[in-house]
Amino acid sequence: MAATKPDRLPGRHRRPPERQATYGEVLAIGEFRALWLGQGMSLLGDQLAQVALAVLVYNRTQSPLATAAVYALTYLPPIIGGPLLAGLADRFPRRRVMLLCDLLRASLVAIMAIPGTPFPVLCVLVFLVVLLSAPFSAARAALLPEILEGDRYVMGSALQNMTNQAVQMLGFAAGGAVIAGLGPYRALALDCATFLGSALILVAGVRRRAAPTPEDENRPSMWTMTRAGAQLVFGDRRLRTLVLFAWLCGFYVLPEGIAVPYAAELDDGRLPVPVIGGLLMAAMPTGTVLGAFLFSRFVTPSGRLRAMGWMAMLTCAPLILCAMRPPLEIVLLLWVLSGVGGAYQLAANAAFVQCVPPERRGQAFGLVQSGLLAAQGVGILIGGALAQELGPEPVVALAGAAGLSAAAVLAMTWTESRTEIIAKVRAA
């Protein structure tokens, strides 16, 4: 009898196809819907509050410096207190941390909404409200991988990122009209209501979980946890590379910080400068929404990790062409393309989750978020100072060139360390 031919050569195994999650799958999970709705609600309130505070402070002081100082307070607290307070998300139940932060922020904003609140008190209240966002964001970021596993986490992150970008654009666009109708104090009261609404959604939609660190264990101090978190994040080559990928945004968000001076350079009489500035500021968020949808929907989980270096370079490369001083239409296209490349952050985030122990994610996410804000703030400050001397177009091009160089180095480093993470993603 003739021997039958084997279907497949010995030793060669066909790799099973990777399964991609869908947005419908993610939205069908009630706990994720609660986090998603609560985050969107409080973020919309925050955007209205930022516009309301700017109007309120300027009306009372007639000082651009005082107005800018209050706006700067929205960046400073997470950078200073974020690494320390983020550890609360690993010491206590994360749902409880989020609820307390929402209730405390609602109380503080309610005081801000009282007419006649002195300006120094207003500054202190703004500082405290933003400071509480650090443990809240760390707890939410650490809780999300417990609710969404595998590729669902990436799809959920993409959906949250797209929603956040859309809410920010809507909040800033509609903020002026809402405040003109309600007044700044009622707008602050509305922000207070969004924090209370977020707390109610969390109570109703997110189940209780035990603290990541059991209560019977000898809990270390907050400072010890912060130091241990820094050693975890920066002592591991893979995590260090992923963190630097996240902080790369300091280069490609710089154009948004000098969008108005750039708009003045592009003014040719067809559109008012504020309209051009608004289009420029909306270009990158638009690209980010588009890139997040395409990257999460049509690229496999391991494919995202392989493409991460190339996508990071895409965020910076188009900006170099601004040195040629192209017209508005081309600049918008370049900035949208840069925003599309920013979708690599989804893959970096998913890889970061795979590498960090669940009980230490709150501290780790808090450190990364603080550094992210610092990179954005420092990048915009340096860009503004250089633009005053060189003009906005050369500064955007220089940021693109510097960012492309940094992204290329990170891409080469990532190629050497991604194999194990890809294996983990496939197993998940």
N, C-alpha and C positions, 0 to 999 in steps of 0.2 A: 504494500500500500504506500502510495506517495505521501511524503510528509506535507502537512498543511503549512502554508506560509504564515508566519506570525503577523498579526495586524500591525505591530509596532516593533521596531528594533529594540533588543534588550538594552536596558540602561538608559533609554530615552523616554522621558515622561513629558507628556503635554501638560503645560501649566494651565490650571483651570482659569477661565476668564474671571477678571475682577468684577465684583458686583458694585455698582454705583447706586447710592441712595437717591431718592427723589424728594422734591420739595413737599409733595403730598404726604409722603411717609413721615417727614419731620413734623409737619403741621398737624398730623393726626395724633401726636403725643401731647397730652393735655398739659403736662408740666412745662414743656417747651413753649407752648402757646402762652402760658402765664408769664414766663420770663420775657418772652418777646413783646407781648402787649404792655407789660409793666415798664420795660425799658423804653419802648417807643413813646409811651405816655409821658414819662418823666423827662425824657430828652426834649420833647416838644415844648414842655413847660419851661425847661432850662433855656431854650433858644429865645422864647418870649421874654424870659426874665433878663437875659443879657441885654436885649434891646431896651427893655424897660429901665434897667439900671443906668444904661448910658444916657437915656433921655432924662431920667430923674436927676442924676448927678449934675449933668450939664445945665439943666434948668435952674438948679439950686445954687450952683457955684459959678456958672458961666466960665468955667476953667477947663480948657482942653486937657491940661496936665492932670487934673483931678479925675476927669472922665477916663483918661488912659490908665491912671493908677488903679482905679476900680476894676477895669477890664483886665489889667495885668494880674490882679489878685485871683483870677480864675485859673491861672497857670501855676502860680507859686505854691499853693498848699499841697497838691499831689506830689510835687517834686521834693518838698521838704519832709512832709509827713507820710507820704505814700509807702516808702520802704518799711517804716516802723509799724504803721497801723494795718497794713495789709496782712500782717501775721495774725490778726484777730480772726481771719477767715479759716485759719488752721487750728486755732485754739478752741473755738466755740462752734456750735451748729451754724452752718452757713445760711440757712433760711432765717434763723434768729438774728444774725448779724445784719442781713439785708433789711429785715423788718424794723429793727431799732434805728438803722441809719435813715430809712424813709421817714419814720415818725419824728426823729430829731430834726431832720431837714425841714419837714413840714412846719414844725414849731418855730424854727429860726426864720423861715421865710414869712411866716405869719407876722412876726414882729417887724420884719422889714416892710411889710405892707401897711403898717400903721403910719398915717400921715404925720409928718413932723419928726420922724426918727432922726436924731442928730447924725451928721455925716461921719464922725469917727465911729459911732456905734454901727452904722451901716457897713463900714469897711470891715469891722470885726465880724459881723454877721456873715458877710459874703465869704470871708476867709474860712469860717467854721463850716458853712454849708458846703463849700468846695472840698474842704478837708475830709468831710464825711463821705465824699464820693469815692475816696481811695479804698476803704475797707468794703464798701458796697460793691464796687467794680471787681475787686479781687475775689469776693465771695461768689459773685455771679459767674465770673470766668472759671473759677474752680468747680462750681456746681454743674456747669453746662456739660462737661465730659461725663459726669455721672448719669445725666439724663439721656444724652445722645452718645451712643457708642459707635465705633468704627467710622464709616464714611458719613453716617448721619451727622456726626459732629461737624464735619466740613460743610455739609449742606446747611446745617443750622447756623454756623458762623457766617456763611455767605449771605443767608437770608437776613441775619441781624445787621451785617455790614451794609447791605443794600438799603435796608430800612433806615438805619442811622443816617446814611448819606441823604436819603430822600427827605427825612424829617428835618435835618439841618437846613437843607435848601428851602423847604417849605416854611420852617420857622423864621428864618431870616427874611424870606421874601414877604411873608404875611405879617411879620412882627410889627412893622411900622403901621400898617393899616389897623391891626387889632389895637395897638396902643393909642392910635389916634382916636379910636372909637371908645375904648374903655378907660384910657388914662393909665399911667404907669403903676399906680397903687393897686388898681383892680387886676392888672396883668400879673403883678406879684402874687396877689391872692389866688389867681388862677394857677400859678406855679405851685403854690401850697396845696391846692386841690389835687394836682397831678401826683404829688408825692403820696398823699393819702390814698388816692386811687390805686397807685402802684402797690401800696401796702395791703390793701384789700384784695387785690388780685393775687398777691403772693400767699396770703392766708387761705384763700379759696382754692388756688390751683397748684400749689407746690406742697408736697407732703413733708412731714418732719423727718429729719435724719439725725443720727448721732453725730457728735463732734468728731472731726478727723483724729484728734488726739484724745484718747479716753480720759475721763476725769480722774480715774484712780492712778494714772501715771503721774510721775513727777514732772510737771510742766516747766519748761525753761522760761526765763524772762523774755520780754519782748526784744530786748537788745540782743540777747543770745540767739533768738530765732532769726532776727534780721541778719546777723553775721553768718549764721549757718546757711541761710538762704542765698546770700551772696557767694559763699563758698561753693554751694551746689551749682548755681547758675554759671559762675565764671571759672570753676575748677574743672568742668567737663568740657572737652573740646567741642563736642556736638552742640551742647547747649550754648556755649559761648558764640559759636558761629551763627546759630539761629537768632540769638539776641542781637547780634550785630546786623543781621539781615533786617530785623524789625527796626532798628535804629537808623537804618539807611534812609528812612523817610526824611531825616533832617535835610538831605540834599534836594529831594524832589518836591517837598512841600514849600520850599523857599519861594518859588514864584507867586504863590497865593499871598504871601506877606507883602509883596511889592506890586500887587496887581493894579492898584490905583495909579502909582507913578508910571507903570508900564502902559496903562490905558491912556494916560496923557501923551505919551510918546506916539501912540497909534492913532491919536485923534486926527481925522482928516475932514471933519465937518459933517460926516454922514450921520453919526450917532453922538449923543451926549457922552461925555467922559464917564459919568456914573453908570450908564448903561454898558459901556465897553468894559468897565471894571467888574460889573456884575457878571457879564458873560465870561470873562477870564476866570473869575473865582468859581463859577459853576462848571468850568470845563473839566477840571481834574475829577471832581466828584462824579460827574456824568460818566467819564471813562472808567472810574472805579466800579460804579454800578454795573456797567456793561461787561467789564472784565470779570468781575466776580460771578456774574451769571454764566458767562461762556466757560470760564475756567472750571467752575464747580459742576456744571451740567454736562459738558462734553469731553472732559479730560478724565482719564482714570486716576484713581488715588495714587498709584505709583508713578504715573505719567506726570502728575502735578509736582511730585518731589524731584523728578528728573529735570523738569522744565524750570524749576525755581530760580536757578542762577540766570538763565536766559531772560526770564521775565523781570528779574531785578534789574538787569542791564537795560531792559526796555523802558523802565521808569525814568532813566536818566538820559539815554542816548538821544531821544528827540529834542530835548532841551538845548543841546549843543547847537542845533540849527538856528536857534534864535539869534545867534551872533550875526547872521546874514540879514537881520532886520526885515523879516518877511511881513506881509500885510496881515490884518486882523484875521482873515479867514484861515490862513496857513498857521498862524500862532494858535488859534483855537484847535485846529486839527492836531497840532503837535502836542498840546497840553492834554487833549482827550486821549491820545495814544499813550502818553506818559501815565495817565490814570489807569488805562487798561492794564499796563504792566504791573501796577500796584496790587493786582489780584494774587501775586505770589505770596502775599502775607497770609492768605488762607492756608497754603501748604506749609509755610513756616510755623503757623500757629498749631496745625495738626501734628507736625513733627515734634514740636515743643511739648505738647500734651503726652505724646508717646514716651518721652524721655524723662519726665518729672514724676516722682512718686505721688499718688493721689493725695496723701496726707500733707504734702508740702506745696501743693499747687497754688494755694492762696498767696503765700509769701513770694513764690517765684513770679507769679503773674503781676503782683504788686510792684516788684523791682523792675520788671520789664516795662510796665506802664509808666512808672516814674521816669525812667530813662527815655522813653518815647516822647513824653511831653518836654523833657529837657532838651532833647535833640531838636524838636520842632521849634521851641522857643529860641534856642541859641542860633539855629540856622536862620530864622527870620530876622533876628537882631543883627547878625553879621551881614546878611543880605541887604538889609536896609541901610546899614552904614556904608557898605561898598557902593550901593546904587546911588547914594548921594554924591559920590566922587566920580564914579565911572558911567553911571546911567544904568537903567534896568536891564536892557538887552544883553550887554556883556556879562552882567552878574548872573543872569539866568543861565547863559551859556557856560560860564565858569562852574556854576553849581552842577550842571549836567556833566561836564567833563570830569570834575572831581568825584561825583557820585558814580559815574561809569567806571572809573578806575577802581574805586572801592568795591563796587559790585563784582567786577571781574576777579579781583583777589578772593572775595568771599565765594564766588562760584567755583573757583578751583579748589578752595579748601573744602567746600561742601561735597564735591565729587568724590573726595577721599573718604568721607565719613557717612555718606547717605545709605550705604548698602544695608546696614543693620536696621535702620529705621524703615526702609522700604519693605524688608522682610516682616517687621512688626505690623506694618500697615496691611500687608497681604494676609497675615494671619488673622488680623482683626476683621 
